[in-house]
């Protein structure tokens, strides 16, 4: 029997995947540009020291800085106040505590350092976001540090020599191997109304060409209205209508369904998006045991990684470089090589890969920490946890069935 030939676009994609794998594999164990000793705990002890400092100054007068767009070369009375503030925050050496109202190069460098520590663009200009952080009072910072100490205390004293660490507010993924960060990437996490939970687990399974089972809420609120508006929507998005009986999946002929009646009487069908270029999970999904039904995955919406604020999902974690992670997980697995994976992806069919060495995964919500160089960092609080004292509301109680890579309206 003649061997079937692959379409041109599939061959092209196969070639690109092989190239990606060949580029990703060898350098993975080289330290990234930001690599260093990945001492993530005892962050608790480090934070305790800065907590004591902020408590000691929590009632110190903290007059508000009001002038916007202070920058190098300017002369203004509030520049003297800016100097005093940056000395107290540790960004400006003590010898610069005089009442100099001139914004010089030393002060500009101190502003850049302050901005970097607070996750802001380090342009050296005191804009609105920088001004807001400068005016946060010590008593507020002390409380932020205290709450974050609780987050760090939930981690084990040692995370081991090989693990993945994700900080939700930082939108960042780090893979640590033998004390070195060998892979860093941006991530997209859950939006505030469907937050990504804190948890620890281990990646033990990979799905190539995954199906996406559309969550009931998204099916009702997003997919059904689009079907009513566009009769060809399901075909365009490669979404099938199904019903489930236990573990059995029963396909339903969509032409037999009166969608107007469904909209009036309630949706009693499920939607499943088939593998392919429009699939919300992309081409690879990483599974790990957890009580929230969350997972990590590829995404077709690559442009969203260019944004600074990346909380768009329904709880799951989208990866900027999923194939680099896949390459790392398979590097010592004789059962799979680059060509086998590329062929499986090009087939368009679901395939499972059992991870021979499951890798621990830690997901934390930290808006304050002290790095290995003793530098204190503060970040935005996208979920408002710094203002939420009730531990019962710390993580979502309802399971997240699945998550949407980007609003389906983006695909329409």
Buried (B, 14 or more C-beta within 10 A) or exposed (E): EEEEEBEEEBEEBBEEBBEBBEEBBEEBEEEBEEBEEBBBBBBBEBBBEBBEBBBEBBEEEBEEBEBEEBBBEBEEEBBBBBBBBBBBBBBBEEEBBEEBBEBBEBBBBBBBBBBBBBBBEBEBBBBEBBBEBBBBBBBBBBBBBBBBBEBBBBBEEEBEEBBBBBBBBBBBBBBBBEEBBBBBBBBBBBBEEBBBBBBBBBBBBBBBBBBBBBBEEBBBEBBBBBBEEEEEBBEEBBBBBBEEEEEEBEEEEBEEEEBEEBBEEEBEBBBBBBBEEBBBBBBBBBBBEBEBBBBBBBBBBEEBBEEEEBBBBBBBBBBBBBBBBBBBBBBEEEEBEBEEBBBBBBBBEBBEBEBEEBBBBBBBBBBBBBBEEEBBBBBBBBBEBBEEEEEEEBBBEEEBBBBBBBEBEEBE
